[in-house]
Each structure stands twice: as structure tokens, then as C-alpha cells.
Amino acid sequence: MFGGLESIPKNSPHLRKSGSRFVVFDIGSGELGNSSEEDFLRNTESNEMKAGATQLSSAAIVPSPLLLWRFKVLLFFIWGFCCCKIGWDSVMRMSADLRDLFLYEAFLYYNPLLLVTMMVWLWGINLWVFAQSNIGYVKIFDLDQSHLTHREIWKCATWMTIVVPTSMTAYLYLYSHGEVSLAASQPVSEYDSMMEPRWLDGQVMVLLYAAVLMTLIFPFDIFYLSSRFFFLRTVWRIVFPLQAKILICPAIIFLCRYPLPESLAISFPDFFLADIFTSMAKVFSDLERSVCRMVHRQVATIAWFEADSVCGSHSVGIPIALVLPYIFRFFQCLRQYKDTKEKTALLNALKYSTAVPVIFLSALKYHVFPEKWTTFYRPLWLLSGVVNSLYSFYWDITRDWDLSCFTRIFKFSKPHTISNLLHGRKWVYVWVIGSNLILRCTWTYKLSAHLRHNYLTVFAISALEILRRFQWVFFRVENEWNKTNSKSSIQLSTLDNPNEEEKLLNSSSHTV
């Protein structure tokens, strides 16, 4: 009838999808009836059913998240048992004379990283509670959309928990068995007077410390680059709180009459992280001693046993490392007073300055006569410790926490056992206040250089201080959240309710 072949449009239903079997329809016969369409639909449904079955079968291969979690927990316990077994056997191989000395040295290298790992775990718990309580910590800390959640924080803490004890176990094993070559170090064939081999490299710790440093400063977009940059930028602002030129350069000191740009002002994350650093002063001191021994090649030697050596217990670097976090926080408060003219900032700076006598009076024990230390400097040290502890405790209760506005913490948006146990309970506040007072008083022990030989006691007190800071974070962040909401409410009420002068001017019934 049409006298030729009919061109088939591209969107014709008779064309199959790419990849399917080639089918030829007799279009010229004019019988494009229901049979052809039914065959086409039947083939299409068959292919879709096969594809669905394939997806179901592939999904069935993937194990459930609960099963994966149980398997990871099992592997974690197996790993922990192996580390404990290898470490214990390695320690027992040593002679009784050197065992305590070696444990003290190994403990010095690894306890800072263990305490940092503990802090990361607890910070993840803080974020989890904030998320459950609908506290806008993202707004408080001025975080971007790619900030780390509590799950990602716990993932980082898990890797730290695995890497640090594994490195410590390797160090114990290599030291006790003399197989330092496995750690890419070269043992020296000398023997000291105690007839024990000594190695001058100690690459196990060096590699671990270098890995931690490279993880922080790695410039490529892997391993949470934006969060690492935010952390390093905050640390930079803490170390250099007077970074604005108008406070540094005397030639343009007259510019102090003008307000500072908002980007240069001290922000809440700067204060917050600096306060956490004060609780980790012992960590920074141990890091200084560890790096000192690595630089001077005293790892796994007896050179550091000499108290007057460059890395010994009488080193001036110990009190300097202890006091630096308080100096940074002190200058932050001075900078805040320069910006805002609030006298509260000066009182806060006075609080941090009270830690300086505690640290340096303790260090004087190694540089004065024993009689003078006992009769004069030791009472001053005790007095300064009491003043610092009580002043810090008072500031926590009245300024950082503001007990009058506790309304949101531990009040979860969904029913939870922790919320039922902690929210609105008086014993929680009694515990927080009491434990804060006790741990503030033990803070003096941690800051005292002449008590460092009791390394297990100092480690326990340092861990308790981190726990005190952990519970401090809850109420400090909630207090800041309440202040932020109050400011927002005042601003909204000001916008909604104009003053009386504006009402009179805008009124249509007023007379002039």
C-alpha cells in the first residue's frame, strides 16, 4: 500500500534496549498486532525479573552490620590478648635490675600518646551527647558541613588504640630479644657496665612519632583534610594569640584605637582548645623529653639516667613544657581584654598565672640546697598549689559552668537509658562539683617536676585530669549554647519590638 520500506523512529517500542537480543519484526506485513507487543512485554518482564533476582542474590552475600561488628570486636580482643601476652613475656625476659628502669623509659615514650587516645575517645562521647541533646555544637565551634561526627572521631580513636599499643609491644619485644634489625635499626655491639646491649636509634618510637606528625600536616585531601586544617589553624592561633599587627608592631601602635577585625579576634574554639591543652600539660612535658632523647640518641640507653644530662630529670625543658599551655592561655585573656575591655578577662588571666609559681617552685628543688628547699621554697610551693587549685575550682563553678542555666544537658530528644539516669538528677551535680574540687587539688601533683619519678601515680592523676576535663566539656559547651541562644532571642525581640520613638513616628494618629 505504501510502496516501500517504512522508517522506524528511534523511540519505537519495537526497538530493544542495547545489550539485549536482536529481534526483527515484520513491519511490512502490516500485522503489528497484540501478539508482537505481548512478546516484547513478556521478554522485558523476564529480563527485569532476572535482574532483580541477581540483585537479591548479591545483597544476600553481604553480611549484616551486627555480624561484622561482632567479628571486629572478636578480632580486637584477640589483638589485645596477643599484645598483652607478647609484652608480658618480653618484660619477664629482662633482668630484675633493669626491668623497672626500662619500663619507666618505655612508659615515658608511650604514655603521652595513650593519654591523647583517651582524650579522643572521650571527645567522641562528648559529641554523641551533644547530638542527642540537640546542642548546636556545630554553630558554637563554627564548623563547616564536613566536620567530623562522633562516629568518625571514634573511628580515629580506634586506629590510635590499635597503633600505639602495637608499637609499644613491638618495642618491648625488640628490646628484650635483641632483634632491633627487624625495626630497621642498627644495634651497636657495645656493652655498658650492666652488660646489657644498647641501641642508639630506637626507630620504633621515631617512626610512630613521625607518623603522627605526618598525619596531622599531610597536605593532600585525604584523612579529613578540612578538620585537620581547622585543628592546626586553631593551634596556631593559640600559640600566637597576639598575631594581629596592631598589637605586635610598635610603629603602628596608634591603630589600637580602632576595633579589631572579627577574623582576628579570639574565638570560642581558641579558648576551648587552649583550656584542654592546660589539662594535657604533662603530655606535652613527656613529649618534650621523648623527642629530646630521640634527637640526642639516648633511646634505650643509660645516658638519660644521669639527672643533670640534657634530657635528665633536672632539665629546664620540663618546667618550660609544663608552663607553656598556661602562658598561651594567659596571653589569650590579655588579648581578649584588649579587644573587649572586659575586666573578667583580667581575672581569668590571673587564674592562669597562678599555675606558674607551682611549676617553677617545684623545679627549684633540683637547683637549691635541700635545707633551703625544705624551709622556704617547699611551703611556697604548697601555698601556690592551694591558691591555684581553689581559684580554678571557683572559676569553673561560677564562670565556666554557670549552674543557674543547666536545662538541656543529658536531656535527649529520644528516650534513652543514659538520659533517664543522668538528666535532672541532683547526684550528678554533686558528683561533678565534688570530683572537680578533688581533682583540681591533685592537679598540683601533676604540675610538680620533682614528683615525676612516681610515674605510675602521675599517669593515673593525668588520666583523672582528662576525665575531669571530659565532664567539664559538657557543662562548658552547654553554657556557651545557652548564651548563644539568649543573644539570638534578644536580637529577635529587638527586631520585632521597635522602640517607643519609632512607634510614635510610625503612628498615624500622632500630633506634632
C-alpha positions as CSV (number, residue, x, y, z in Angstrom):
1,M,0.0,0.0,0.0
2,F,2.8,2.4,1.0
3,G,5.0,1.2,-1.9
4,G,8.3,0.9,0.2
5,L,10.0,0.3,3.5
6,E,8.8,2.3,6.4
7,S,11.4,4.1,8.5
8,I,11.2,3.2,12.2
9,P,11.6,6.0,14.6
10,K,14.2,5.9,17.3
11,N,11.8,5.8,20.1
12,S,9.8,3.0,18.6
13,P,8.6,0.4,21.2
14,H,9.7,-2.3,18.9
15,L,13.4,-1.5,19.4
16,R,15.1,-3.4,22.2
17,K,17.5,-1.8,24.7
18,S,21.2,-2.1,24.0
19,G,22.7,-5.3,25.1
20,S,19.5,-7.4,24.6
21,R,18.9,-10.0,21.9
22,F,18.4,-8.7,18.3
23,V,14.8,-9.1,17.2
24,V,13.4,-8.5,13.7
25,F,9.8,-7.6,13.3
26,D,7.9,-8.0,10.0
27,I,6.6,-4.5,9.9
28,G,5.9,-4.6,6.2
29,S,3.2,-7.2,6.7
30,G,1.0,-4.7,8.4
31,E,0.3,-7.1,11.3
32,L,1.7,-5.2,14.2
33,G,-0.9,-6.6,16.4
34,N,-1.2,-7.6,20.0
35,S,0.9,-10.8,19.7
36,S,4.2,-8.9,18.9
37,E,3.6,-6.4,21.7
38,E,2.8,-9.2,24.2
39,D,6.0,-11.0,23.2
40,F,8.0,-7.8,23.7
41,L,6.5,-7.1,27.1
42,R,6.9,-10.7,28.2
43,N,10.7,-10.6,27.3
44,T,11.1,-7.2,29.1
45,E,9.4,-8.5,32.3
46,S,11.6,-11.7,32.2
47,N,14.7,-9.6,32.0
48,E,13.6,-7.4,34.9
49,M,12.9,-10.4,37.0
50,K,16.3,-11.8,36.2
51,A,18.0,-8.5,37.1
52,G,16.0,-8.3,40.4
53,A,17.0,-11.9,41.3
54,T,20.6,-11.0,40.6
55,Q,20.4,-8.0,42.9
56,L,18.8,-10.0,45.6
57,S,21.4,-12.7,45.4
58,S,24.3,-10.2,45.5
59,A,22.7,-8.5,48.5
60,A,22.3,-11.8,50.3
61,I,26.1,-12.2,50.1
62,V,26.8,-9.1,52.2
63,P,26.8,-9.9,55.9
64,S,24.7,-8.0,58.3
65,P,26.2,-5.0,60.2
66,L,25.7,-6.7,63.5
67,L,27.7,-9.7,62.4
68,L,30.5,-7.5,61.1
69,W,30.6,-5.6,64.4
70,R,30.8,-8.8,66.4
71,F,33.6,-10.0,64.2
72,K,35.5,-6.8,64.7
73,V,35.1,-7.0,68.4
74,L,36.4,-10.6,68.4
75,L,39.5,-9.5,66.4
76,F,40.0,-6.6,68.8
77,F,40.0,-8.9,71.8
78,I,42.4,-11.3,70.1
79,W,44.7,-8.5,69.2
80,G,44.6,-7.2,72.8
81,F,45.4,-10.6,74.2
82,C,48.3,-11.1,71.8
83,C,49.8,-7.7,72.7
84,C,49.5,-8.4,76.5
85,K,51.0,-11.8,76.1
86,I,53.9,-10.7,74.0
87,G,54.6,-7.7,76.2
88,W,54.4,-9.7,79.4
89,D,56.8,-12.4,78.1
90,S,59.2,-9.7,76.8
91,V,59.3,-7.9,80.2
92,M,59.8,-11.2,82.1
93,R,62.9,-11.9,79.9
94,M,64.7,-8.9,81.3
95,S,66.8,-8.9,84.5
96,A,65.1,-7.7,87.7
97,D,67.6,-4.8,88.0
98,L,66.8,-3.3,84.6
99,R,63.1,-4.1,84.4
100,D,61.8,-1.1,86.4
101,L,64.2,1.3,84.6
102,F,63.2,0.0,81.2
103,L,59.5,0.2,82.0
104,Y,59.9,3.7,83.2
105,E,61.6,4.6,79.9
106,A,59.1,2.8,77.7
107,F,56.3,4.3,79.7
108,L,57.7,7.8,79.1
109,Y,57.6,7.3,75.3
110,Y,54.1,5.9,75.0
111,N,52.0,7.4,77.8
112,P,51.6,10.7,76.0
113,L,50.0,9.0,73.0
114,L,47.9,6.8,75.2
115,L,46.5,9.8,77.0
116,V,45.8,11.6,73.7
117,T,44.0,8.4,72.5
118,M,41.9,8.5,75.7
119,M,41.1,12.2,75.1
120,V,39.9,11.4,71.5
121,W,37.6,8.6,72.8
122,L,36.1,10.9,75.4
123,W,35.7,13.8,72.9
124,G,33.7,11.4,70.7
125,I,31.4,10.7,73.7
126,N,31.0,14.5,74.2
127,L,29.9,14.9,70.6
128,W,27.5,12.0,70.8
129,V,25.8,13.5,73.9
130,F,25.6,16.9,72.2
131,A,23.9,15.3,69.2
132,Q,21.4,13.5,71.3
133,S,20.7,16.6,73.4
134,N,20.2,18.9,70.3
135,I,23.0,21.2,71.4
136,G,24.3,23.0,68.4
137,Y,28.0,22.4,68.8
138,V,28.5,23.0,65.1
139,K,27.3,26.6,65.5
140,I,29.3,27.1,68.7
141,F,32.6,25.9,67.2
142,D,31.9,27.5,63.8
143,L,32.4,24.2,62.0
144,D,31.7,23.6,58.3
145,Q,29.5,20.9,56.7
146,S,32.3,18.4,56.5
147,H,33.1,18.4,60.2
148,L,33.8,15.1,62.0
149,T,30.9,13.4,63.7
150,H,31.2,11.3,66.8
151,R,31.4,8.1,64.7
152,E,34.3,9.5,62.7
153,I,36.0,10.6,65.9
154,W,35.6,7.1,67.3
155,K,37.0,5.6,64.1
156,C,40.1,7.7,64.5
157,A,40.4,6.7,68.2
158,T,40.0,3.1,67.3
159,W,43.0,3.3,64.9
160,M,45.0,5.1,67.6
161,T,44.1,2.4,70.1
162,I,45.4,-0.2,67.7
163,V,48.6,1.5,66.5
164,V,50.0,2.8,69.8
165,P,49.9,-0.4,71.9
166,T,51.1,-2.4,68.9
167,S,54.1,-0.1,68.6
168,M,54.7,-0.4,72.3
169,T,54.5,-4.2,72.1
170,A,57.0,-4.2,69.2
171,Y,59.4,-2.0,71.2
172,L,59.2,-4.4,74.2
173,Y,59.8,-7.4,72.1
174,L,62.7,-6.0,70.1
175,Y,64.4,-4.7,73.2
176,S,64.2,-7.9,75.1
177,H,65.1,-10.2,72.2
178,G,67.8,-8.0,70.7
179,E,66.2,-8.2,67.3
180,V,66.3,-4.5,66.6
181,S,67.2,-5.1,63.0
182,L,63.6,-6.0,62.3
183,A,62.7,-2.4,63.2
184,A,65.2,-1.1,60.6
185,S,67.6,0.0,63.3
186,Q,71.3,-1.0,63.7
187,P,72.3,-2.3,67.1
188,V,75.6,-1.3,68.4
189,S,77.8,-4.1,69.6
190,E,79.0,-2.2,72.6
191,Y,78.0,-3.2,76.1
192,D,77.7,-1.0,79.1
193,S,78.7,-1.7,82.7
194,M,75.5,-3.6,83.3
195,M,76.3,-6.0,80.5
196,E,73.2,-5.0,78.6
197,P,73.1,-4.2,74.9
198,R,72.3,-0.7,74.0
199,W,70.9,0.7,70.7
200,L,71.2,4.3,69.7
201,D,68.4,4.6,67.2
202,G,65.1,3.4,68.6
203,Q,63.3,3.7,65.2
204,V,60.1,2.1,66.6
205,M,59.3,5.3,68.6
206,V,60.7,7.6,65.9
207,L,58.5,6.0,63.2
208,L,55.5,6.3,65.4
209,Y,56.0,9.9,66.3
210,A,56.8,10.8,62.7
211,A,53.7,9.0,61.5
212,V,51.5,11.0,64.0
213,L,53.2,14.3,62.8
214,M,52.8,13.5,59.1
215,T,49.2,12.5,59.6
216,L,48.5,16.0,61.0
217,I,50.3,18.0,58.4
218,F,49.7,15.9,55.3
219,P,48.6,18.5,52.8
220,F,46.6,16.2,50.5
221,D,42.8,15.8,50.5
222,I,42.8,12.6,52.5
223,F,42.1,11.7,56.1
224,Y,39.8,14.6,56.9
225,L,41.8,17.5,55.4
226,S,39.4,20.2,56.4
227,S,39.2,19.0,60.0
228,R,43.0,18.8,60.3
229,F,43.3,22.2,58.8
230,F,40.8,23.6,61.3
231,F,42.7,22.0,64.2
232,L,46.1,23.2,63.1
233,R,44.8,26.7,62.4
234,T,43.3,26.8,65.9
235,V,46.6,25.6,67.4
236,W,48.4,28.3,65.5
237,R,46.0,31.0,67.0
238,I,46.6,29.5,70.4
239,V,50.4,29.6,70.2
240,F,50.3,33.1,68.7
241,P,47.3,34.9,70.3
242,L,48.8,38.3,69.6
243,Q,49.0,37.6,65.9
244,A,47.4,41.0,64.9
245,K,50.0,43.5,63.7
246,I,48.4,46.3,65.7
247,L,49.4,44.5,68.9
248,I,52.9,43.5,67.8
249,C,54.4,46.3,65.8
250,P,55.1,49.4,67.9
251,A,55.3,51.6,64.8
252,I,51.6,51.4,64.3
253,I,50.5,51.1,67.9
254,F,48.1,54.0,67.4
255,L,45.9,51.7,65.4
256,C,44.8,50.2,68.7
257,R,42.1,52.9,68.9
258,Y,40.2,51.1,66.1
259,P,38.3,47.8,66.6
260,L,39.9,44.6,65.5
261,P,38.5,42.7,62.5
262,E,36.3,39.8,63.6
263,S,38.6,37.3,61.8
264,L,41.5,38.3,64.1
265,A,39.5,38.2,67.4
266,I,39.9,35.3,69.8
267,S,37.1,32.9,69.2
268,F,35.4,30.3,71.4
269,P,37.3,27.3,69.7
270,D,40.6,29.1,70.6
271,F,39.6,29.4,74.3
272,F,38.2,25.9,74.4
273,L,41.1,24.0,72.9
274,A,43.6,26.1,74.9
275,D,41.8,25.0,78.1
276,I,42.1,21.4,77.0
277,F,45.8,21.9,76.4
278,T,46.2,23.0,80.0
279,S,44.9,19.7,81.2
280,M,47.5,18.0,78.9
281,A,50.5,19.9,80.2
282,K,52.0,16.6,81.5
283,V,51.5,15.1,78.0
284,F,53.5,18.0,76.4
285,S,56.2,17.6,79.0
286,D,56.6,13.9,78.3
287,L,56.6,14.6,74.6
288,E,59.5,17.1,75.1
289,R,61.5,14.6,77.0
290,S,60.9,11.8,74.4
291,V,61.8,14.0,71.5
292,C,64.9,15.2,73.4
293,R,66.1,11.6,73.8
294,M,65.4,10.8,70.2
295,V,67.3,13.8,69.0
296,H,70.3,13.2,71.3
297,R,70.2,9.4,70.5
298,Q,69.6,8.3,74.1
299,V,66.7,5.9,73.3
300,A,67.3,2.5,75.0
301,T,70.5,3.7,76.7
302,I,71.5,4.6,80.2
303,A,72.7,8.1,79.3
304,W,69.4,9.6,80.4
305,F,69.8,8.1,83.9
306,E,72.1,11.0,84.8
307,A,69.8,13.6,86.2
308,D,71.9,16.5,85.1
309,S,72.1,15.4,81.5
310,V,70.4,17.4,78.7
311,C,67.4,15.1,78.8
312,G,67.6,14.2,82.5
313,S,65.0,14.7,85.3
314,H,66.7,18.1,86.2
315,S,66.3,19.5,82.7
316,V,65.0,23.0,82.4
317,G,62.9,21.9,79.5
318,I,60.5,20.1,81.8
319,P,59.0,23.1,83.6
320,I,59.1,25.1,80.3
321,A,56.9,22.5,78.6
322,L,54.6,22.4,81.6
323,V,54.1,26.1,81.7
324,L,53.6,26.8,78.0
325,P,49.9,26.0,77.8
326,Y,49.2,28.3,80.7
327,I,51.3,31.1,79.1
328,F,49.3,30.7,75.9
329,R,46.0,30.9,77.8
330,F,47.3,33.9,79.8
331,F,48.1,35.9,76.7
332,Q,44.7,34.9,75.2
333,C,43.0,36.5,78.2
334,L,45.1,39.7,77.7
335,R,44.2,39.8,74.1
336,Q,40.5,39.4,75.0
337,Y,40.8,42.3,77.4
338,K,42.4,44.4,74.7
339,D,39.6,43.6,72.3
340,T,36.6,43.9,74.7
341,K,37.8,45.9,77.7
342,E,36.1,43.3,80.0
343,K,37.7,43.1,83.4
344,T,36.6,39.5,83.6
345,A,39.3,38.7,81.1
346,L,42.0,40.1,83.5
347,L,40.6,38.0,86.4
348,N,40.8,34.9,84.1
349,A,44.4,35.8,83.2
350,L,45.2,36.0,86.9
351,K,43.8,32.4,87.3
352,Y,46.2,31.0,84.7
353,S,49.2,33.0,86.1
354,T,48.8,31.2,89.5
355,A,50.0,28.0,87.8
356,V,53.4,29.5,87.0
357,P,54.7,29.5,90.7
358,V,53.5,25.9,91.2
359,I,55.6,24.7,88.2
360,F,58.8,26.7,88.8
361,L,58.9,26.4,92.6
362,S,58.8,22.7,92.1
363,A,61.6,22.8,89.6
364,L,63.8,24.8,92.0
365,K,64.2,21.7,94.2
366,Y,67.0,20.5,91.9
367,H,68.8,23.8,91.9
368,V,68.9,24.9,95.5
369,F,70.2,23.4,98.7
370,P,68.0,20.8,100.4
371,E,67.7,22.8,103.6
372,K,66.5,25.9,101.7
373,W,64.0,23.9,99.7
374,T,62.5,22.4,102.9
375,T,62.4,25.6,104.9
376,F,61.5,28.2,102.3
377,Y,60.6,27.0,98.8
378,R,58.5,24.0,99.7
379,P,56.0,26.0,101.8
380,L,55.7,28.5,99.0
381,W,55.1,25.7,96.6
382,L,52.3,24.2,98.8
383,L,50.7,27.6,99.2
384,S,50.8,28.4,95.5
385,G,49.3,25.0,94.8
386,V,46.4,25.6,97.1
387,V,45.7,29.1,95.6
388,N,45.8,27.7,92.1
389,S,43.5,24.8,92.9
390,L,40.9,26.8,94.7
391,Y,40.9,29.7,92.3
392,S,40.5,27.3,89.3
393,F,37.7,25.5,91.1
394,Y,35.9,28.7,91.9
395,W,36.2,29.8,88.2
396,D,34.8,26.5,86.9
397,I,31.7,26.7,89.1
398,T,30.9,30.4,88.8
399,R,32.1,31.3,85.3
400,D,32.7,28.4,83.0
401,W,29.6,26.4,84.1
402,D,27.1,28.9,85.4
403,L,25.0,26.4,87.4
404,S,21.9,28.6,87.1
405,C,21.2,27.7,83.5
406,F,21.5,23.9,83.4
407,T,18.4,22.9,81.4
408,R,19.5,20.9,78.4
409,I,22.4,18.7,79.2
410,F,21.6,14.9,79.2
411,K,18.1,15.7,78.0
412,F,18.0,13.6,74.9
413,S,15.5,14.2,72.1
414,K,14.6,10.5,72.2
415,P,14.1,8.2,75.3
416,H,17.4,6.7,76.4
417,T,18.7,5.0,79.5
418,I,21.5,7.5,79.9
419,S,19.1,10.4,79.8
420,N,16.8,8.7,82.4
421,L,19.8,8.1,84.6
422,L,21.6,11.5,84.4
423,H,19.1,14.2,83.4
424,G,17.8,16.3,86.3
425,R,19.5,14.1,89.0
426,K,20.9,16.0,91.9
427,W,23.6,13.5,92.5
428,V,25.1,14.3,89.1
429,Y,25.8,17.9,90.0
430,V,27.1,16.8,93.5
431,W,29.4,14.4,91.8
432,V,30.6,16.9,89.2
433,I,31.3,19.6,91.8
434,G,32.9,17.3,94.3
435,S,35.1,15.5,91.8
436,N,36.1,18.7,90.2
437,L,37.3,20.1,93.6
438,I,39.3,16.9,94.4
439,L,40.9,16.7,91.0
440,R,41.8,20.4,91.0
441,C,43.7,19.8,94.2
442,T,45.6,16.8,92.8
443,W,46.5,19.0,89.8
444,T,49.4,20.3,91.8
445,Y,50.9,16.9,91.9
446,K,50.8,16.6,88.2
447,L,52.4,20.0,87.6
448,S,55.3,19.4,90.0
449,A,58.5,18.3,88.3
450,H,60.1,17.0,91.5
451,L,57.4,14.3,91.8
452,R,57.8,12.9,88.3
453,H,59.7,9.8,89.5
454,N,56.4,8.3,90.6
455,Y,55.4,7.7,87.0
456,L,52.5,5.4,87.6
457,T,50.9,7.8,90.1
458,V,51.5,10.8,87.8
459,F,50.0,8.8,84.9
460,A,46.9,8.0,87.0
461,I,46.5,11.6,88.0
462,S,46.9,12.7,84.4
463,A,44.2,10.3,83.3
464,L,41.9,11.5,86.0
465,E,42.6,15.1,84.9
466,I,41.5,14.2,81.4
467,L,38.3,12.6,82.9
468,R,37.7,15.9,84.8
469,R,38.1,17.9,81.6
470,F,35.7,15.4,79.9
471,Q,32.9,16.2,82.3
472,W,33.9,19.9,82.2
473,V,33.3,19.9,78.5
474,F,29.6,19.1,78.8
475,F,28.7,22.0,81.0
476,R,31.1,24.5,79.4
477,V,29.6,23.9,75.9
478,E,26.1,23.9,77.3
479,N,26.7,27.2,79.0
480,E,28.0,28.7,75.7
481,W,25.0,27.3,73.9
482,N,22.6,28.9,76.3
483,K,24.5,32.3,76.0
484,T,24.2,32.0,72.2
485,N,20.5,31.3,72.3
486,S,20.0,34.2,74.7
487,K,21.8,36.6,72.4
488,S,19.7,35.4,69.5
489,S,16.5,35.8,71.4
490,I,17.4,39.4,72.4
491,Q,18.2,40.3,68.8
492,L,14.9,38.8,67.6
493,S,13.0,40.7,70.3
494,T,14.7,43.9,69.3
495,L,13.8,43.5,65.7
496,D,10.2,42.5,66.5
497,N,9.6,45.3,69.1
498,P,10.8,48.7,67.9
499,N,11.5,51.4,70.5
500,E,8.9,53.9,71.6
501,E,10.3,56.7,69.4
502,E,9.9,54.6,66.3
503,K,6.3,53.7,67.3
504,L,5.4,57.4,67.7
505,L,6.9,58.3,64.3
506,N,5.2,55.4,62.5
507,S,1.8,56.0,64.2
508,S,-0.9,57.7,62.0
509,S,-2.7,59.3,65.0
510,H,0.1,61.3,66.5
511,T,0.1,65.1,66.5
512,V,3.1,67.4,66.1
